[in-house]
Amino acid sequence: MKKSVRLYISGTVQGVFFRAFVKENAERYNVKGFTRNLEDGRVEVFLEGDVNDVNKMIELCKKGPRHAQIKNVQIKPERFQGFKAFKVLHI
């Protein structure tokens, strides 16, 4: 079964290789979508793929890379969009 979610992650999440961490793990778990920094200091992550793999990614995003300090993770269910890869976007 497939699952799509959008995460908004706040805390110390910019400048700590958060997006690279998400991309590396998304590729490991065959999850597609994107991640990008937002102007308000949060990171947005769109994940879609197998339910178990997306759930693993959500848990990884709640922890983040070593220097990240996660304060809040807002999770919104989304409609499946059929992404072909996982990308780091730049505003």
C-alpha positions in Angstrom: 0.0 0.0 0.0 1.2 3.5 -0.8 1.4 6.5 1.5 2.1 10.2 0.9 2.7 12.8 3.7 4.1 16.3 4.0 6.2 17.2 7.0 7.0 20.6 8.4 10.0 20.3 10.7 11.0 23.1 13.0 14.0 23.6 15.4 17.7 23.7 14.4 17.1 22.2 11.0 18.8 24.5 8.5 22.6 24.6 8.1 23.0 21.1 9.7 22.8 19.0 6.5 19.2 18.1 7.3 18.1 18.0 3.6 21.1 15.8 2.6 20.3 13.5 5.5 16.7 13.2 4.3 17.7 12.6 0.7 20.3 9.9 1.6 17.7 8.0 3.7 14.9 8.4 1.2 17.1 6.8 -1.5 18.0 4.0 1.0 14.3 3.3 1.6 13.1 3.9 -2.0 10.9 6.8 -1.0 10.2 9.6 -3.5 9.4 13.3 -3.1 11.4 16.4 -2.1 12.8 18.4 0.7 13.5 22.2 0.9 14.3 24.9 3.4 11.5 27.4 4.0 12.0 31.1 4.6 10.6 30.9 8.2 13.5 28.5 9.2 11.5 25.2 8.9 12.3 22.4 6.5 9.5 20.9 4.4 9.6 17.3 3.4 7.2 15.5 1.0 7.4 11.7 1.2 5.7 9.1 -0.8 6.2 5.3 -1.2 5.4 2.1 0.5 3.6 2.6 3.9 6.4 1.0 5.9 9.2 2.9 4.2 7.4 6.2 4.6 6.8 5.5 8.3 10.5 4.7 8.7 11.3 8.1 7.0 8.9 9.9 9.3 10.7 8.5 12.4 14.1 9.4 10.9 12.9 13.0 10.3 11.8 13.2 13.9 15.4 12.5 15.0 17.4 14.3 12.2 21.1 14.3 11.6 23.6 14.6 14.5 23.6 18.4 14.9 19.9 19.0 14.3 17.6 19.8 17.2 14.0 18.9 16.3 11.4 21.0 18.2 8.3 20.0 16.2 7.2 17.8 13.3 3.8 18.6 11.7 2.5 15.7 9.6 -0.2 16.2 6.9 -1.5 13.4 4.8 -1.3 14.1 1.1 -2.6 12.7 -2.2 -0.2 10.4 -4.0 1.6 12.3 -6.8 3.8 9.7 -8.4 7.2 11.3 -8.0 10.0 9.5 -9.8 12.9 10.5 -7.6 13.7 12.3 -4.3 15.1 15.8 -4.8 16.5 18.6 -2.8 14.8 21.8 -3.9 16.1 25.3 -3.5 13.8 28.3 -3.2 
